[in-house]
């Protein structure tokens, strides 16, 4: 029996995997499992029926004179080939159906779109015709004065007089009874005379018609007043004058409103943004929890474009914080403040000027710290508020702008490390 992949017989094995598995314990009296069919009657000449594969007759495997069994691998390959062919056929049929459906949808969509465009075109044409009719109806009718047509009678030139009349006069003088002959140019003369009069009448009527057309185009400009205007039209025999009353004053021109951001507005917006950032940083520092009571913690510093505080020192500087604490000790937390630049250090606003200002006022200075006093660091241009003095010789200092960016801080240091202490001002 012949299959795809080559001829096989019961005695041949192309691949060890294709061998039929034989179990040693399985009895095989007829030799089927060992491929030994000799001695069985009818096996030498009786062909084995081919296995049905569903293929056409001309593609079915041929039957050889020597019987053989297909292996499981050959059967699997045949089955997979049939499945692939079935899948390919199904894919082709599905693609054909999808293509037909898309083509039908495309034709229907194109027909609908064409009908919609045609309907829209008809509606636009109808709207344009209606607008044209309304515009024609809105044109006022202007009466045109009748035009008198004057036809002058022109004497006929002597050259055009009938020659027969002159001959008739001559014949009458001669006493001849012969009738006058009709001149050949009489018809031509009459035609020329009638044509000349007709041309003059036509020219006059044309001029009158053109004048009426110009009158109909220009008069509506004077006959139709503007919106809300009242006009009095006075027509004189010699000139035409247009009088506009005072009530017909032109309305004020309407202008679109617009606004421009000034420098002051920009500066205010910038300051608000900086204050918001300063307040956020202050909350992160937890200065309130530590005991800070400085009210202007979010104001702009000098390097941020800020100004002077109500104490007349720069915001969030060490001198402004110490001046605020001295005012709290004096019992003034609102304006007018007991202590500010003018009453504390009128000679200068820097921290290095504070010892000289204390001496100028006669206030005590030295190395003994006092609660409510000031710790001065002249070389560092810094001052701090002394909030506590401990028995071990250390002091607690509260301050602004020391090793921070204009923020509140606390530290406990030995009193001996402070260069100079300033006594609290008198209350």
Residue pairs with C-beta under 8 A, 6 or more apart in sequence:
1 8
1 47
1 48
1 50
1 61
1 62
1 63
1 64
1 67
1 68
1 69
1 70
2 8
2 61
2 62
2 63
2 64
3 61
3 70
3 74
3 78
4 61
4 74
4 77
4 78
4 81
5 14
5 74
5 77
6 14
7 64
8 14
8 68
8 70
8 71
9 64
9 66
9 68
10 35
10 37
10 66
10 67
10 68
10 69
11 35
13 19
15 73
17 73
18 71
18 72
18 73
18 74
19 71
20 33
20 35
20 69
20 71
22 28
22 33
22 34
23 33
26 33
28 34
30 37
30 40
31 37
31 38
31 39
31 40
37 43
37 67
43 67
45 65
46 67
47 63
47 64
47 65
47 67
48 63
48 67
48 68
48 69
49 63
50 60
50 61
50 63
51 61
51 70
51 75
53 60
53 61
53 78
53 82
54 82
55 82
70 78
139 220
140 220
140 223
140 224
142 215
142 216
142 219
142 220
142 223
144 212
144 215
144 216
147 205
147 208
147 211
147 212
149 201
149 204
149 205
149 208
150 204
151 197
151 200
151 201
152 200
154 196
156 193
160 189
160 192
160 193
162 183
162 186
162 189
163 183
163 185
164 180
164 181
164 182
164 183
164 186
165 180
167 180
167 181
168 180
171 178
171 180
222 231
222 233
222 240
222 242
223 233
225 231
225 248
226 248
228 248
228 251
229 244
229 248
230 245
230 247
230 248
231 242
231 243
231 244
231 245
231 248
232 243
232 244
232 245
233 242
233 243
234 241
234 242
234 243
235 241
267 305
270 305
271 300
271 305
271 306
274 300
274 304
274 305
275 298
275 299
275 300
276 298
278 297
278 298
278 299
278 300
279 297
279 298
281 407
282 297
282 298
282 407
282 408
285 407
285 408
287 297
287 407
287 408
290 408
290 410
291 398
291 410
292 398
292 408
293 324
293 328
294 316
294 321
294 324
294 400
294 408
295 324
296 309
296 315
296 316
296 320
297 316
297 408
299 306
299 309
299 315
299 316
300 306
300 307
300 315
301 314
301 315
301 316
301 317
301 406
302 314
302 315
302 317
306 314
306 315
306 316
307 314
307 315
308 314
308 315
309 315
309 320
310 335
310 337
310 340
311 320
311 323
311 324
311 327
311 337
311 339
311 340
311 341
312 340
312 341
312 342
312 349
313 319
313 320
313 323
313 340
313 341
313 349
314 320
314 349
315 406
316 400
316 401
316 406
316 407
317 400
317 401
317 406
318 351
318 382
318 383
318 384
318 399
318 400
318 401
318 402
319 345
319 349
319 350
319 351
319 354
319 383
320 400
321 385
321 398
321 399
321 400
321 401
321 408
322 374
322 383
322 384
322 385
322 399
323 339
323 340
323 341
323 344
325 385
325 398
326 338
326 339
326 344
326 372
326 374
326 385
326 424
326 425
327 333
327 337
327 338
327 339
329 372
329 424
329 427
330 338
330 339
330 425
330 427
331 338
331 427
332 338
332 339
339 425
341 349
344 354
344 357
344 425
345 353
345 354
345 357
346 357
347 353
347 356
347 357
347 360
348 357
350 381
351 376
351 377
351 378
351 380
351 381
351 382
351 383
352 378
352 379
352 381
354 374
354 376
354 383
354 422
355 365
355 376
355 378
355 420
355 422
358 364
358 365
358 422
358 423
359 365
363 422
363 423
363 425
363 426
364 422
364 423
365 376
365 420
365 421
365 422
365 423
366 420
366 421
366 423
367 415
367 416
367 418
367 420
367 421
368 421
369 375
369 386
369 389
369 395
369 415
369 418
369 421
370 386
370 389
370 421
370 423
370 424
371 386
371 387
371 388
371 389
372 385
372 386
372 424
373 386
373 421
373 422
373 423
373 424
374 383
374 384
374 385
374 386
374 421
374 422
374 424
375 383
375 384
375 385
375 386
375 395
375 397
375 418
375 420
375 421
375 422
376 382
376 383
376 418
376 419
376 420
376 421
376 422
377 383
377 384
377 418
377 419
378 419
378 420
379 419
382 399
382 401
382 402
383 399
383 422
384 397
384 398
384 399
384 402
385 397
385 398
385 399
386 395
386 396
386 397
386 421
387 396
387 397
387 398
388 395
388 396
389 395
389 415
390 396
390 412
393 414
393 415
393 416
394 412
394 413
394 414
394 415
395 412
395 413
395 414
395 415
395 418
396 410
396 411
396 412
397 410
397 411
397 412
397 413
398 408
398 409
398 410
399 408
399 409
399 410
399 411
400 406
400 407
400 408
400 409
401 407
402 409
402 411
403 409
415 421
